[in-house]
Amino acid sequence: MGDKDSITSLAQGQTDDSANPRSLAALDASKLNITLATTLKPLQPIETLCFGQTFSDHMIVATYDPEIGWSAPEVKPHGPITLDPACSCFQYGGNVFEGMKAYLGPNGEARLFRPDMNMRRMEKSCARLALPPIDGDVVLELVKCLVNLEKRWIPKESGYSLYLRPTVIATRPGLGVIASDHAMLYILASPTGPYYQVLKPVSLFAVSENVRAWPGGTGGHKVAGNYSPGFLPQRTAAEKGYEQILWLFGDDRRITEAGAMNFFVVVKRDDGDGVDFITAPLDGTILPGVTRASCLALASDPDFHKESSVRLHPQETVYTMSDLAKWSSEGKLLEALVIGTAVIVGPCNRIGYEGKDIVIPGAGMGPVGTALRKKILDIQEGRTEWKGWGVVCP
Ligand SMILES: *Cc1c(COP(=O)(O)O)cnc(C)c1O
């Protein structure tokens, strides 16, 4: 590895830059090597599936070396990987990930939901951590290969899916506090049910002494380092009887996100023209969720308006705990929704803040949340074709 001959031979495999013997190999899905597991695992009864606990038979792995570029990607049995303990990922957390799901369509076809958005986000996450650049379109080809190979793992029941976890980790084997020039891509597949029992409401504890994200930080990217600092406040919230945290920001207690989900509220308008559908703007402190973008797009889509009973006015705007308390006391706060790939659209029934609960009517979910959830599930599971959002794995 890394000697001149292998560099030259790899470079010759490239189409556009073969004149340059030092050009690095691009990630190339057509070079996929396949080593299948000798025995396949039995499928687990779906009632016993617990998010992210069961994995399919195979994973896809590729590595990036600064001398060579990307290795040929490999399908291999799901299992441990070996890394030097000095690797940058263990010391400096140079890790990014994506979360997406594959669903079975009505004709037994495997489907993804707006996977291009996950791939663009992954490219940006890698760039933010100065990881070697990665071509999301090729990662998507690899994701599709894995989904097709593991199709028997997609549960047939509605609300169930195969959760996919493309991950890039920093593998520079040294302690220097610098960007990693080595990386490993791997893609895992895990059969999963509804993240929360269908429509079981989530209680939120509003926290401002710990902050998830701040302007100029990494909160707008799906990078690993954003998550473990949330576990201690999450435990504190659980001790007080709440399931997740409502992350606030700033002296004015702006509402940002809930746990690792985006957060929306539905508020009755003063002019009587339906409702405002409110979420925080993408100012760098909010993870740009695919589900969030999809809900906002539906909420402003005349085609969706025709189907829904309530007139929606989507608003990406700063709003605070005092706004929320005021809307609640005036009886205008109609729904509170947690939104993301895992939960899709789910209800929040109460928010603990300064020793009191803001209780959401109807346990959080009303006509808006119900209509959005149904629409997105219909698109994901292929019952509705919608604006190219459902992508069949060929
Ligand atoms: C992944 C994630 C979301 C939801 O994004 P989706 O693309 O809809 O799954 C929201 N907030 C955080 C912090 C996340 O990590």
The ligand as an SDF file (V2000), in Angstrom:
LIG
                    3D

 15 15  0  0  0  0  0  0  0  0999 V2000
  -31.0580   13.7640   13.0320 C   0  0  0  0  0  0  0  0  0  0  0  0
  -31.5320   14.8920   13.8760 C   0  0  0  0  0  0  0  0  0  0  0  0
  -32.7710   15.5290   13.6540 C   0  0  0  0  0  0  0  0  0  0  0  0
  -33.7870   15.0360   12.6600 C   0  0  0  0  0  0  0  0  0  0  0  0
  -33.3160   15.0400   11.3300 O   0  0  0  0  0  0  0  0  0  0  0  0
  -34.0100   14.0950   10.2530 P   0  0  0  0  0  0  0  0  0  0  0  0
  -33.1940   14.2970    9.0270 O   0  0  0  0  0  0  0  0  0  0  0  0
  -35.3970   14.5390   10.0930 O   0  0  0  0  0  0  0  0  0  0  0  0
  -33.9330   12.7010   10.7920 O   0  0  0  0  0  0  0  0  0  0  0  0
  -33.0890   16.6360   14.4360 C   0  0  0  0  0  0  0  0  0  0  0  0
  -32.2490   17.0780   15.3900 N   0  0  0  0  0  0  0  0  0  0  0  0
  -31.0720   16.4960   15.6410 C   0  0  0  0  0  0  0  0  0  0  0  0
  -30.1940   17.0550   16.6930 C   0  0  0  0  0  0  0  0  0  0  0  0
  -30.6720   15.3760   14.8860 C   0  0  0  0  0  0  0  0  0  0  0  0
  -29.5050   14.7880   15.1480 O   0  0  0  0  0  0  0  0  0  0  0  0
  1  2  1  0
  2  3  1  0
  2 14  2  0
  3  4  1  0
  3 10  2  0
  4  5  1  0
  5  6  1  0
  6  7  2  0
  6  8  1  0
  6  9  1  0
 10 11  1  0
 11 12  2  0
 12 13  1  0
 12 14  1  0
 14 15  1  0
M  END
$$$$
